[in-house]
Amino acid sequence: MYRKLALQNIQNNKQYYLPYMISCIFMVMTFYTIYSLAMNPNIQEMMGGDEMQLMLRFGVIVIALFSIVFIFYINGFLMKQRTREFGLYNILGMEKKHINLIVFYETFIVSILCLIIGIGLGILLDKGLYLLILKVFSLEIQFGFYISMEGIYFSLLLFGIIFICAYLFSILRIQILNPIELLHQDQKGQKEPKNKWVLALIGFVCLIAGYVLSITVKDPISAFIFFFVAVILVVIGTYFLFTYGSITLLKFLQKNKSYYYKTSHFINVSNMKYRMSQNGIGLANICILSTMILVALSSTVSLWIGFKENLYAMYPYDICIRQYIDNDELQNVLKDYSKYYESKQEVDVLNFSAYRLDNSFILDQDKVDDIDYSNLFNLNFMDLETYEKYTGENIKLDKDEVLISEKDLKELKIENMSFKVKGKISAEMKPITVMTGLDTYDVVVDSRETLETLEKLNQDYYGNQASYIGKSICINLKEGVNKLEVENEIYETLRAKDIITSYEGKDIAAKFMLSIYAGFLFIGIFVSILFLIATVLIMYYKQISEGLQDKSRFEVMRKVGLDEMDIKRTVNSQVLTLFFLPLVMTGIHLAFAFPMIRKLLVLLQLTNTNLYIIVTCISFMIFAMVYIFMYIQTSRVYYRIVNS
């Protein structure tokens, strides 16, 4: 009997259970898929596979935490809507232990369906994504299914525990309420909220503090350190302003008699004031989830789109070798592969970093009061003889003159040395790559002697950490050559002989970067979809709960003479205010988060600010259209309930 009642209850309450089950299935599917990819031994063997799997493991943690919070949130709503039904069972003679048994069967049936369907779809999606990864990395397609038994086990374990805890929470809720309370719990109104202006002020201060922190952060390292502090401040500020700040505003409007004593304003302010503490939490959830969706999506998509641009900016050559001591064995190895070369450039170069203040580059950091890492530059120096060799130019430079890759710089000062900028380095001379992650200037000085003077200056300030004049050998390979294979062969040969200081291969780096960006993209897309589903469900359940609460209120309004046009105008005004306020706040959050997110992306080598702006704007417009569509669809549920 109890099993039949449970099945009948699920069917009768399908408007509540169906969206809940779909979201649970998607969370199980996503968790299994990401976990399986994160532990797939075939991916681990790929070049860059370790880095990709590290990103995916981080995604597993994010999805697990989100699933716990969200399933409890939705389960609490379901139980609140079912309390009247449980109270009726209790009054008709059914004991609470029998009600608990019905809830157990309902939870068991729903959880088993979600786990079976979710894991089944996860296995299919896992295979599809694995094939996509193989295609992205241009690897041989492998046939057959890889099923992660460990992924199935942990999916069953995690979501089994979540469903059990949700069941225990549900029966605890039933146990502590008596039959009368169960009957009227879903209709229980809220007391008039107090004007907690102090908490509203705290929320405003937290929000402004988070914004100021994002705007004033000076460099990528500081952005990374203070990012989570700014996020916490903005989250606290958002919750406090939507709950306490909104009540303070409504109280203020209520005191404004010229505004308050109008039919639509009177009804709206009165209705929203009494329920704003509950509404505020839901609206804050929608706002925060929307912001997370857009930040995750715009960042990961920007990284993926800007991948090639970043790669060619960082690696203008296919191979770049750095060597401080002349070594005939190195030259012999390179000669063996010369048949693959399109061009080769050997430059004696001095490289060191310096802090830029206007036209001055400072090596003594004690002279800098507040270090802004965005002003830390990498300087590459070569002599004029080498420059003329590779460009064919015939230029005369005095001892105090230089050529530089930065066209806007008119004068170059390095501690006590000062140079006039005579011109810009020719495009024929490709950049001398020494990967440091910093903005780099190439500089041509008049002679080897000046180069050695700069080397001595560098050693005076950096001591044991100083760099020396070394040889930079940069090679471009012929088209049609398997560049990745050649780069790997040269690297392995040189590493076996232990004769290089550093080695950079563009295609090797591409595989490494691609693995990281692909990991971020997968996580960003899945997390965005999860958050979007959560946003839709919160809006949907919010419309249902508010429709049920407002139905009796509007019935009273009809009885006291309020016509249908006024009721419709009031409903539209209230719903529009409640559901578009989070979208407006999301746009504000994104605008203030932009400076900090942009600096964080620099750590991942994305320096194209315009690309990030364009992707963010497009993402926001698409999300706004989806949000409006969700609003239209869910508001129909509200109108149907209110007008029934």
C-alpha positions in Angstrom: 0.0 0.0 0.0 2.8 2.4 1.0 4.7 1.7 -2.3 1.5 2.4 -4.3 0.9 5.6 -2.3 4.4 6.7 -3.0 4.1 6.1 -6.8 0.8 7.9 -6.8 2.2 10.8 -4.9 5.1 11.2 -7.4 2.6 11.1 -10.3 0.2 13.6 -8.6 3.1 15.9 -7.8 4.8 15.7 -11.1 4.9 19.5 -11.5 7.3 19.4 -8.5 9.1 16.1 -9.0 9.8 16.2 -12.7 12.0 19.3 -12.8 13.7 18.0 -9.6 14.4 14.6 -11.2 15.7 16.1 -14.4 18.2 18.3 -12.5 19.3 15.4 -10.3 19.8 13.2 -13.4 21.9 15.9 -15.0 24.0 16.4 -11.9 24.7 12.6 -11.6 25.5 12.5 -15.3 27.9 15.4 -15.1 29.6 14.1 -11.9 30.2 10.7 -13.5 31.4 12.1 -16.8 33.9 14.6 -15.3 35.1 12.0 -12.7 35.6 9.4 -15.4 37.6 11.7 -17.7 39.6 12.9 -14.7 40.7 9.3 -14.0 40.8 7.9 -17.5 44.3 6.3 -17.9 44.3 6.9 -21.7 44.0 10.7 -21.1 46.8 10.5 -18.5 49.2 9.1 -21.1 48.5 12.0 -23.5 50.9 14.9 -23.6 49.4 17.5 -21.3 47.0 14.9 -20.0 48.1 15.3 -16.4 47.3 19.0 -16.5 43.9 18.4 -18.1 43.0 15.8 -15.5 44.1 18.2 -12.7 41.6 20.7 -14.0 38.9 18.0 -14.3 39.5 16.9 -10.7 38.9 20.4 -9.5 35.7 20.4 -11.5 34.6 17.1 -9.7 34.9 18.9 -6.3 32.9 22.0 -7.6 30.1 19.8 -8.9 30.0 17.6 -5.8 29.7 20.7 -3.5 27.1 22.3 -5.7 25.1 19.1 -5.9 24.9 18.8 -2.1 23.7 22.4 -1.6 21.3 22.4 -4.5 19.6 19.1 -3.8 19.0 20.1 -0.2 17.6 23.4 -1.3 15.1 21.9 -3.7 14.2 19.0 -1.4 13.3 21.6 1.3 11.0 23.3 -1.1 9.3 20.0 -2.1 8.7 19.1 1.5 7.2 22.5 2.3 4.7 22.1 -0.5 3.8 18.6 0.7 3.2 19.4 4.4 -0.5 19.9 3.9 -0.8 16.5 2.3 1.2 14.9 5.2 -1.0 16.7 7.7 -4.1 15.3 6.1 -2.6 11.7 6.3 -1.9 12.3 10.0 -5.5 13.6 10.7 -7.0 10.6 8.8 -5.3 8.2 11.2 -1.9 7.5 9.7 0.9 7.6 12.2 4.1 9.6 11.4 6.1 6.4 11.1 3.8 5.4 8.2 4.2 8.9 6.6 8.0 8.5 7.0 7.7 5.1 5.2 5.8 6.8 2.3 8.5 9.5 2.1 11.2 6.7 2.2 9.6 4.9 -0.8 9.2 8.2 -2.7 12.9 9.1 -2.1 14.0 5.6 -2.9 12.1 5.5 -6.2 13.3 9.0 -7.3 16.9 8.4 -6.3 17.1 5.0 -8.0 15.7 6.4 -11.2 18.0 9.4 -11.1 21.1 7.3 -10.4 20.4 4.7 -13.1 19.5 7.2 -15.8 22.2 9.7 -14.8 25.0 7.1 -14.8 23.7 5.6 -18.1 23.7 9.0 -19.8 27.1 9.8 -18.2 28.7 6.7 -19.8 27.4 7.8 -23.2 28.5 11.4 -22.6 31.9 10.3 -21.3 32.5 8.4 -24.5 31.5 11.4 -26.7 33.7 13.8 -24.8 36.6 11.4 -24.9 36.3 11.1 -28.7 36.2 14.9 -28.8 39.4 15.2 -26.8 41.1 12.7 -29.1 40.0 14.8 -32.1 41.2 18.1 -30.5 44.6 16.6 -29.8 44.7 14.9 -33.3 45.1 11.4 -31.7 44.0 8.1 -33.1 40.3 7.3 -32.4 39.9 4.3 -30.2 36.8 2.1 -30.5 35.0 0.4 -27.6 33.5 1.8 -24.4 35.6 2.7 -21.4 33.4 2.4 -18.3 34.8 3.8 -15.1 33.8 1.4 -12.3 35.4 3.8 -9.8 33.3 6.6 -11.3 30.1 4.6 -10.9 31.1 3.7 -7.3 31.7 7.3 -6.3 28.6 8.6 -8.1 26.5 6.0 -6.2 28.3 6.9 -2.9 28.0 10.6 -3.2 24.5 10.9 -4.4 23.3 8.0 -2.2 24.6 9.9 0.8 22.9 13.1 -0.4 19.6 11.4 -1.0 19.7 9.7 2.4 20.5 12.9 4.2 17.7 14.7 2.3 15.3 11.9 3.4 16.5 12.3 7.1 16.0 16.0 6.9 12.5 15.5 5.5 11.3 13.1 8.2 12.8 15.4 10.8 10.7 18.2 9.5 7.6 16.0 9.6 8.4 14.8 13.2 8.7 18.2 14.7 5.4 19.5 13.4 2.0 18.5 14.7 -1.0 17.7 12.4 -2.4 21.2 12.5 1.0 22.8 11.7 1.5 20.3 8.9 -1.9 21.3 7.4 -1.2 25.0 7.4 2.6 25.1 7.0 2.5 25.8 3.3 0.0 28.7 4.0 2.0 30.1 6.9 2.7 33.8 6.3 5.6 35.7 7.5 5.6 38.3 10.2 6.2 41.9 9.2 10.0 42.1 8.9 11.8 44.6 11.0 13.8 47.4 9.5 17.4 46.1 10.0 19.1 49.1 8.5 22.4 48.2 10.2 22.6 44.9 8.4 21.6 46.6 5.2 24.4 49.1 5.7 26.9 46.2 6.4 25.7 44.6 3.1 26.3 47.9 1.2 29.7 48.3 2.7 30.7 44.7 1.9 29.5 45.1 -1.7 31.4 48.4 -2.2 34.5 46.9 -0.5 34.4 44.0 -3.0 34.0 46.3 -5.9 36.9 48.6 -4.7 39.1 45.6 -4.2 38.5 44.4 -7.8 39.0 47.9 -9.3 42.2 48.8 -7.4 44.0 45.4 -7.7 47.3 46.2 -9.5 48.7 43.0 -10.9 47.8 39.4 -11.7 49.5 38.0 -8.5 47.5 40.4 -6.3 44.3 39.5 -8.2 44.9 35.8 -7.5 45.6 36.5 -3.8 42.5 38.7 -3.2 40.1 37.1 -5.7 38.3 34.9 -3.1 38.2 37.8 -0.6 36.5 40.0 -3.2 34.0 37.1 -4.0 33.1 36.6 -0.4 32.5 40.3 0.2 30.3 40.5 -2.9 28.3 37.4 -1.9 27.7 38.7 1.6 26.8 42.1 0.2 24.4 40.6 -2.3 22.6 38.5 0.3 22.3 41.4 2.8 21.2 43.9 0.3 18.5 41.7 -1.2 17.1 40.7 2.2 17.7 43.5 4.6 18.4 46.3 2.1 15.2 45.6 0.2 13.2 45.7 3.4 14.8 49.0 4.4 14.0 50.5 0.9 10.3 49.2 1.1 9.9 50.7 4.6 11.2 54.0 3.2 8.8 53.9 0.3 5.9 53.1 2.8 6.7 56.3 4.7 6.5 58.3 1.4 2.8 59.0 1.4 2.6 60.5 -2.1 4.2 57.3 -3.5 2.7 54.7 -1.2 -1.0 55.7 -1.3 -1.6 54.6 -4.9 -3.4 51.4 -5.7 -0.6 49.5 -7.5 2.2 50.9 -5.2 0.2 50.1 -2.1 -0.4 46.5 -3.0 3.1 45.9 -4.4 5.0 47.4 -1.4 2.7 45.7 1.1 3.0 42.2 -0.6 6.8 42.5 -1.1 7.4 43.8 2.4 5.9 40.8 4.1 7.7 38.2 2.1 10.9 40.0 1.2 13.2 38.0 3.6 12.3 34.8 1.8 12.3 36.5 -1.6 15.6 38.2 -0.9 17.4 34.9 -0.4 15.9 33.4 -3.6 16.7 36.6 -5.6 20.3 36.7 -4.2 20.7 33.0 -5.2 19.6 33.8 -8.8 21.9 36.8 -8.9 25.0 35.0 -7.6 24.3 31.9 -9.8 23.9 34.2 -12.9 27.1 35.9 -12.2 28.9 32.6 -11.8 27.5 31.4 -15.1 28.7 34.4 -17.0 32.2 34.6 -15.3 32.8 30.9 -15.9 31.5 30.9 -19.5 33.1 34.1 -20.7 36.5 33.3 -19.1 36.8 29.8 -20.5 35.5 30.6 -23.9 37.9 33.6 -24.2 40.8 31.3 -23.2 39.8 28.8 -25.9 39.2 31.3 -28.7 42.4 33.2 -27.8 44.5 30.1 -27.7 46.3 30.4 -31.0 46.9 34.1 -30.7 48.5 33.5 -27.2 50.6 30.7 -28.6 52.1 32.7 -31.5 52.7 35.7 -29.2 54.5 33.6 -26.7 56.4 31.3 -29.2 57.3 33.2 -32.4 59.7 30.3 -33.2 59.1 26.5 -33.4 62.1 25.8 -31.3 64.1 28.1 -29.0 67.2 26.9 -27.1 69.0 28.9 -24.4 72.6 28.1 -23.7 75.1 30.0 -21.5 78.3 28.1 -22.5 79.4 27.5 -26.1 79.1 23.8 -26.8 80.2 22.0 -29.9 78.1 19.0 -29.1 75.0 21.1 -29.1 75.8 22.4 -32.5 76.5 18.9 -33.8 73.1 17.7 -32.6 71.4 20.6 -34.2 73.3 20.0 -37.5 71.9 16.5 -37.6 68.4 18.0 -37.9 69.2 20.9 -40.2 67.4 19.3 -43.1 64.1 20.1 -41.3 65.0 23.8 -40.8 63.4 26.7 -42.7 65.4 29.3 -40.8 67.8 29.5 -37.9 68.8 32.4 -35.8 71.7 32.5 -33.2 71.9 35.5 -31.0 74.2 36.3 -28.1 71.7 37.8 -25.7 71.6 39.2 -22.2 68.2 38.9 -20.4 67.0 40.3 -17.1 63.9 41.7 -15.5 63.4 45.3 -14.3 60.7 47.4 -12.8 59.5 50.2 -15.1 58.7 53.7 -13.9 58.1 55.9 -16.9 61.2 55.6 -19.0 63.4 54.3 -16.2 64.0 50.6 -15.5 64.9 49.9 -11.9 66.9 46.8 -10.8 67.0 47.8 -7.1 63.5 47.0 -5.8 64.2 48.7 -2.5 63.7 51.9 -4.5 60.1 50.9 -5.3 57.6 51.7 -2.5 54.7 49.7 -3.9 55.5 47.0 -6.4 52.9 46.7 -9.2 53.7 43.5 -11.1 52.1 44.8 -14.2 55.1 47.2 -14.5 57.7 44.4 -14.2 59.3 43.9 -17.6 61.7 41.5 -19.3 64.6 43.1 -21.2 66.5 41.2 -24.0 69.8 42.9 -25.1 71.9 42.1 -28.2 74.7 43.9 -29.9 74.6 45.8 -33.2 76.8 43.4 -35.1 74.4 40.5 -34.5 71.4 42.7 -35.4 73.0 43.8 -38.8 73.8 40.1 -39.6 70.1 39.0 -39.5 68.5 42.2 -40.9 71.0 43.2 -43.6 70.8 46.8 -42.3 73.7 49.1 -41.9 73.2 51.3 -38.9 75.5 53.5 -36.9 74.8 53.6 -33.1 76.7 55.7 -30.6 77.5 54.3 -27.2 74.5 56.0 -25.7 72.1 55.0 -28.4 69.9 51.9 -28.8 67.2 50.4 -31.0 64.2 49.0 -29.2 61.0 47.0 -30.0 58.8 49.5 -28.1 58.0 52.4 -30.5 56.6 54.8 -27.9 59.8 54.8 -25.8 62.0 57.8 -26.5 64.6 57.2 -23.8 65.8 54.2 -21.9 67.3 54.5 -18.4 68.6 51.4 -16.5 69.8 52.5 -13.1 72.8 54.8 -13.7 72.9 54.0 -17.5 71.0 56.2 -19.9 70.3 55.6 -23.7 68.6 57.6 -26.4 66.2 55.5 -28.5 67.4 56.1 -32.1 64.7 53.9 -33.7 62.6 50.8 -33.7 63.9 47.3 -34.3 63.2 46.1 -37.9 60.4 43.6 -38.5 63.1 41.4 -40.1 64.5 40.7 -36.7 62.1 38.4 -35.0 61.8 38.7 -31.2 64.3 36.9 -29.0 62.2 34.6 -26.9 63.1 34.0 -23.3 59.8 32.8 -21.7 59.2 34.6 -18.4 55.5 35.4 -18.5 56.3 39.2 -18.5 56.0 41.9 -21.2 59.2 41.9 -23.1 61.3 44.5 -24.9 64.1 43.6 -27.3 67.0 46.2 -27.2 70.0 46.6 -29.6 73.1 48.2 -28.1 76.1 49.5 -30.1 78.7 46.8 -29.1 79.6 43.7 -27.2 81.4 46.0 -24.7 78.1 47.7 -23.8 76.5 44.4 -23.5 79.1 43.2 -21.0 78.7 46.5 -19.1 75.0 45.8 -18.7 75.8 42.2 -17.6 78.0 43.6 -14.9 75.3 46.0 -13.8 72.8 43.2 -13.6 75.3 41.1 -11.5 75.8 44.0 -9.1 72.1 44.1 -8.2 71.0 40.5 -8.5 74.1 38.7 -7.2 73.7 35.0 -7.3 70.3 35.4 -9.1 71.9 37.4 -11.9 71.8 36.2 -15.6 74.7 36.1 -18.0 75.2 36.7 -21.7 74.2 33.5 -23.4 73.3 32.1 -26.8 69.7 32.1 -27.9 69.2 29.6 -30.8 65.8 30.0 -32.5 64.6 27.7 -35.3 61.6 27.6 -37.5 60.8 24.2 -39.1 59.7 23.6 -42.7 56.0 23.2 -43.5 54.9 19.6 -44.0 57.3 18.4 -41.3 55.8 16.7 -38.3 56.9 19.5 -36.0 55.8 18.0 -32.7 57.8 14.8 -33.5 60.9 16.8 -34.5 60.7 19.1 -31.4 60.4 16.0 -29.2 63.3 14.2 -30.8 65.7 17.2 -30.5 64.6 17.7 -26.9 65.1 14.1 -25.9 68.5 14.0 -27.6 69.7 17.2 -25.9 68.3 16.1 -22.5 70.1 12.7 -22.7 73.4 14.6 -23.3 72.6 17.1 -20.6 73.9 20.1 -22.7 71.1 22.6 -22.6 69.9 25.2 -20.1 66.4 25.7 -21.4 64.4 24.4 -24.3 61.1 25.7 -25.8 59.1 23.9 -28.5 56.0 25.6 -29.8 54.0 22.5 -30.6 55.0 20.9 -27.3 53.8 24.0 -25.5 50.6 24.0 -27.6 49.7 20.5 -26.4 50.4 21.6 -22.8 48.3 24.8 -23.1 45.6 23.0 -25.1 45.2 20.5 -22.3 44.8 23.2 -19.6 42.4 25.3 -21.8 40.3 22.2 -22.7 40.0 21.3 -19.1 38.9 24.8 -18.2 36.4 24.8 -21.1 34.8 21.5 -20.1 34.5 22.6 -16.5 33.2 26.1 -17.5 30.5 24.7 -19.8 29.3 22.0 -17.4 29.3 24.3 -14.4 27.5 27.0 -16.4 24.8 24.5 -17.5 24.5 23.3 -13.9 24.1 26.8 -12.6 21.7 27.6 -15.4 19.5 24.6 -14.4 19.7 25.7 -10.8 18.6 29.2 -11.8 15.7 27.9 -13.8 14.5 25.6 -11.0 14.8 28.4 -8.4 12.7 30.7 -10.6 10.2 27.9 -11.4 9.7 26.8 -7.8 9.7 30.5 -6.7 6.8 31.2 -9.1 4.9 28.2 -7.8 5.3 29.0 -4.1 4.5 32.7 -4.6 1.6 31.9 -6.8 0.1 29.6 -4.1 0.7 32.3 -1.5 -0.7 35.2 -3.6 -3.8 33.3 -4.8 -5.7 33.9 -1.6 -4.5 37.5 -1.3 -5.8 38.4 -4.8 -9.1 36.6 -4.1 -9.6 38.9 -1.2 -8.7 41.9 -3.4 -11.3 40.9 -6.0 -13.9 40.6 -3.2 -13.2 44.2 -2.0 -13.6 45.6 -5.5 -10.2 45.6 -7.2 -10.8 45.0 -10.9 -8.9 42.5 -13.1 -6.9 45.2 -14.9 -5.5 46.5 -11.6 -4.8 43.0 -10.4 -3.0 42.2 -13.7 -1.0 45.5 -13.5 0.0 44.7 -9.9 1.0 41.2 -10.7 3.1 42.3 -13.7 4.8 45.1 -11.7 5.7 42.7 -8.8 6.9 39.9 -11.0 9.0 42.1 -13.2 10.6 43.8 -10.2 11.4 40.5 -8.5 12.8 38.7 -11.5 14.7 41.4 -13.4 16.4 42.9 -10.3 18.9 39.9 -10.2 19.7 40.4 -13.9 20.5 44.1 -13.4 22.7 43.3 -10.4 24.4 40.5 -12.4 25.4 43.1 -15.0 26.7 45.4 -12.3 28.7 42.6 -10.7 30.2 41.7 -14.0 31.2 45.3 -14.7 33.0 45.6 -11.4 34.5 42.1 -11.6 36.0 42.8 -15.0 39.4 44.4 -13.8 40.2 41.5 -11.5 39.1 38.7 -13.9 41.1 40.3 -16.7 44.3 40.2 -14.5 43.6 36.6 -13.5 43.4 35.7 -17.2 46.8 37.2 -17.7 48.2 34.4 -15.5 46.8 32.0 -18.1 48.5 34.0 -20.8 45.3 35.7 -22.1 46.3 39.3 -22.7 43.7 40.2 -25.4 41.4 42.4 -23.3 39.2 43.3 -26.3 38.5 39.6 -26.9 37.4 39.1 -23.3 35.2 42.2 -23.4 33.5 41.0 -26.6 33.0 37.4 -25.3 31.6 38.8 -22.0 29.1 41.1 -23.7 27.9 38.4 -26.1 27.6 35.9 -23.2 25.6 38.5 -21.2 23.2 39.2 -24.1 22.6 35.5 -24.8 22.1 34.9 -21.1 19.7 37.9 -20.9 17.6 36.4 -23.7 17.6 33.0 -22.0 16.7 34.7 -18.7 13.8 36.5 -20.4 12.6 33.3 -22.0 12.8 31.6 -18.6 10.9 34.5 -17.0 8.1 34.3 -19.6 7.7 30.5 -19.2 7.8 30.4 -15.4 5.6 33.5 -15.0 2.8 31.6 -16.9 2.8 29.1 -14.0 2.4 32.0 -11.6 -0.5 33.6 -13.5 -2.2 30.3 -14.0 -2.2 29.7 -10.2 -3.2 33.2 -9.2 -6.1 33.3 -11.7 -7.3 29.8 -11.1 
